[in-house]
């Protein structure tokens, strides 16, 4: 910084202001300092800055599966909003593994991140509580945090599942299968609850639950292959999947590998409305979640919590889902 100050003919304090509070410095001086920074190849020591400030300018984001476009879209939206506040986003994926989740939280705590955005695996939030008590704002993402000390942004998954199953029943389907993914995930349990509530209101409708160990295309294909192997009379006439990746796998097993017609023989609904849903070989009916709004709102809640400090009271934002109908139903 001393070398930059000398090259720009300013004080070290002015260089510091250009880096941290450029609005306090005349635009011509800012330009001169940045020119010196570029010429000298200066990169500031952020570890030293964090030591002085006690907190970094990075946000830790932990999602269940970064390979799922749903979480990728949330991360992208959060990154854009964070950039407006001169923050960067550090991304980790837990892969539905509590040990990986904890490892990322430990690493982010060591980095003294500005805040944490977390899509937690289970219901034990004590590790997040410990971070919060150390002064790190925490926002739950894709999880309703009502009744917890954390801010949260989520979608009403019970209502989303009801939309899906109500739609299937309205098209005359009665033997419905729910390909669920791991039921320890709150999102999966809520979608199962909504499906059961919808089926209970339709005379003659039944719901079969097919649990899979992961919310992936491969697990969906495996579930679809098991359905395809059944005699026609024992197959469901509709399948609702806990996410679009499962639904795409089921579609591959039924329509591409097998000879089952979608939707004539089996109607199919996914959840999330990722880009692949509309471009599948049979465009997929899906429950849309507002991923951009989830990501930007998570950052907004984090900033509000950081600004309020100890006086903050958590806010809980719950968006309503939307059914997008396509050829699969």
N, C-alpha and C positions, 0 to 999 in steps of 0.2 A: 504493500500500500504506500510505503514511503517513496518507492521508485515511481509509482504511478503519480503521486502527488508532485514529485519533482518534474516529471515529464510534462505534466499539465499545468505547472506553475500555480498550484493551489495547495492548501493545507491538507494534512492527513484527515482531519475532521470533515473537510469538504468531500473527499473521496468516500468516506464512510456514509455521508448523507446521500451521495449519488447512488450508492449501492443499496441503502436501506430506506431512505426517505427522499426520493428525487424531487418530490413536489416542493421541498424546502430550498431547492437550488435553482438558480437562473438557467433557463434552457440552453443558453450558449455555453455555460460552464459544464452542464451535464454532457453536452456534445463533446467538449474538449476532453473531459475525463474519460468518456467512452472511447474516444480516439486513442488516448494513451493506453487504455486497457487493451484495446485491439492490437496496438503496435507492440506492446510488451508481452502479450500472451498471458496476461494476469488471470488467475483463477483464485477466487478468495477461499480461505480456509473456513469452510462452513462448520467444521467441528469446533473451532475456536469461537465462532459466532454463537453456536448453540450453547457452549459452556457459559458464555456471558449472558445470553438471553434466557437460558433455562429451558428452551423449547425450540424445536426445529420448524422449518417451513414446509414440512412434508406431512401428508395425511396417510395413515395406514389403512388399506382396504383389504379385508379378508372375505372372499366369497367361497361358495361351496364348490364350484367347478368353473374355472375360467374358460374351459372348452365349450361351455354352453353359451350360445350367442346371447341368451337373455342376460347373463351376468356381464358379458363383454359390453353390451350396449349400456348397461348401468354404469360400468366403469368408465366408459368413454364420456358419458354425460357428466359424471362426477369430476372427471379430469378437466373438462372444459370449464365447469363452474369454478373449480378450485383455482384454475389459472387466472380467473378474474380477480381473485384475492391474493395473487402472487404466491400460491401454494402449488406444490406438486403432489401427485398421488403415487404411492408405493403399493403395488398389487401383489397379493398372495392368494393361493387357492388351497383350501383345506382338504379337498378331495373326500369330503365327508368323514375325515379321520380326526378325532379329537386331539390326538397327539400333534398332528401337523398344525391344527388350529392354535394350540397352545404355543408351539414353537414360533409361529409368526407373531403372536401377541407378545411373547417374550422379546423377540427381536425388535419389534416396533417400540416397545417400552425402552429398550436399551438405546434406541436411536432418539429418544425423547420427542416422539412425533407430536405434531400439533394436535392431532385428534385421531380417533379410531372410528371407522365405518366397518361394521361386522355383520355378516349373515351367519348367525350362530348355528351350530349343528344340533345341539340338544337344548334342554331347558335349564341346565345348570349354568347360570350366568355369573357365578362367584368370581371367576377369573377376570371378567370385564369390570365387575364391581371394584376389584383391587386396583385396576388401572384408573378408574374414575376417582377413587379416593386419593390417588397420588396426583390428582389435578388434571388428568387427561380427559377431555370430553369424549363421550362415547355415543354413537348413534347406531341403533339396530336397523339393518337394511333387509327388506323383504321379510320382516317379522314385526308383528304388532307388539309393541312394548308396554301396552296398558297394564298398569299394576306393577311395573318395574321402575327403577330410578333412572331409566335411560330414555332419551329421545328415540323416536322410531318412525320409519316410513315403510308402509306395506300396502298390499292390495287385499281386499276382502275375498279370500280364497274360498270360503264357504259359499258366498254368493256366486263366484265364478263357476264353481262346480255345479251349482244348481242351474245356472244358465245352460251349461253343456248338456246335462241330463234332461232338463225340461225340453230342450230342443230335440234331442233324440226321441223322447217319448212323443212329442208333437208330430214327428214324422212316422209314427206307428211302431216304433221299436219297443220291445218289452223285455227281451233277454239281454241285459246290459252287463258287460264286464268292465271292471275298472282295473287297469294296469297301473299299479300304484307307486312303484319305487319303494325305498326303505321307509317304513312307517315311523321310525324315530324322528324323522324330519317333521317339524310343525306344519310346514306347507302341505306335505302329503296328507297328514292327518286331517287338516282342515278341508282339503279337497275331497277326501273320502267322506267326511261328515256331510258336506254339501250334497254329494251324490246320493248318500243314503236318505237324506231328508227329501230329496226330489223324488226318488223311487217310491218312498213311503206314501206319497200323495197320489200315485197313479195305480188304479186297480189292475192287477195282473202283472205288474212290472216287478222284476227281480234284479238283484245286483250280485254279481260274482266278483270277488276281489282276487286279483292275481298279483302277488307281491314280487318285486324284483329287487336284487341287491343294489342296484344303481340306476340313476336316471339317464341312461345312455342309449344310443341307437342300437348297439349290440345287444343290450338287455331287452330292448323292445323287439328286436328281431327274434330273439330266443322265445319270448312270450308268444309272438305271432306264430312261430313254428309249432309250438305246442297246441295252439288253437287250430292250426291248419291240419294237424294230424287227427283231430277228433272227427267222428262221423258227423255229417251235416246236421243231423237232428240234435246233436249235443253241443253245437257251436252257439255262441251268442249271436244275436242279430245286430249288435252295436257294441263298439269298444270306445271307452273314454279313457284317455291316458293322462297321467299326472303332469307330463310336459310334452313338448313337441318332439324332442329327440326320441322318446319312447314311441310316440305315434308314428314317426317316420320309419323306425325299425319294424313296427307291426305292419305298416303298409308294405315295406319291402318283402316281408315274409309271406303276406297274403297275396299280393297282386303281382309282384315281380318274380318271386321264386315259385309261388304256387299259382293256382288258377281260380282263386276266390275273387269275385268281383266286388270292388268298393266303388259305390255304396250299395249296389244291388243286393249282394249277399250279406255283407257286413258294413254298416256305416261306421265312420271313424272320426273322433274329435280329439284334438290335442289341447295343449295349454301353453301360453306365452306368446303365440303368434310371432315366432322368429322369422327371419327372411326366408329360410328354407321351406316354411310351411306353404307359402304361396307359390313356390316354384317346384314343389314335389310333382312326381309323375301324375298323381291325382292331387290337385291342389287341396290343401288340408283345412277343414273347418277347425278353428282354434279360439281359445279365450285369450283376448289381448290384454296384456298388462302394459301400463304406460312407463316403459323403461327410462325414457329421457326424464320424465317428471320425477321418477324415483331417485335417479342419480343426482339431479340438481337439487332436489328438496333435501336429500341427505346432507349435502354440503351446507345448504342454508341453515339447517338445524344445528349443524356443528358450529358454524360461525356464531349463531345466536347464543349457544351454550358457552362458547369461549368468551364472548363479550360480557355475558352476565356474571360469569364466575360462580361464586358460592351462592348467589341469590337466584340462580337459574332454576326454573321449574320445567320439567320435561314436557315436551309436546309430542303428540302422537297423530301422525297423518295417515289416514287409510283411504286409498283411492278405490274407486269402483271399477271392476273389469268390464270388458265389452266382448260380446260374442261376434266373431267374424265368420260368416257362413260361406263355404266354398263347395267344390264338387264332391268331397269325401262324404257329405251327408245329403 
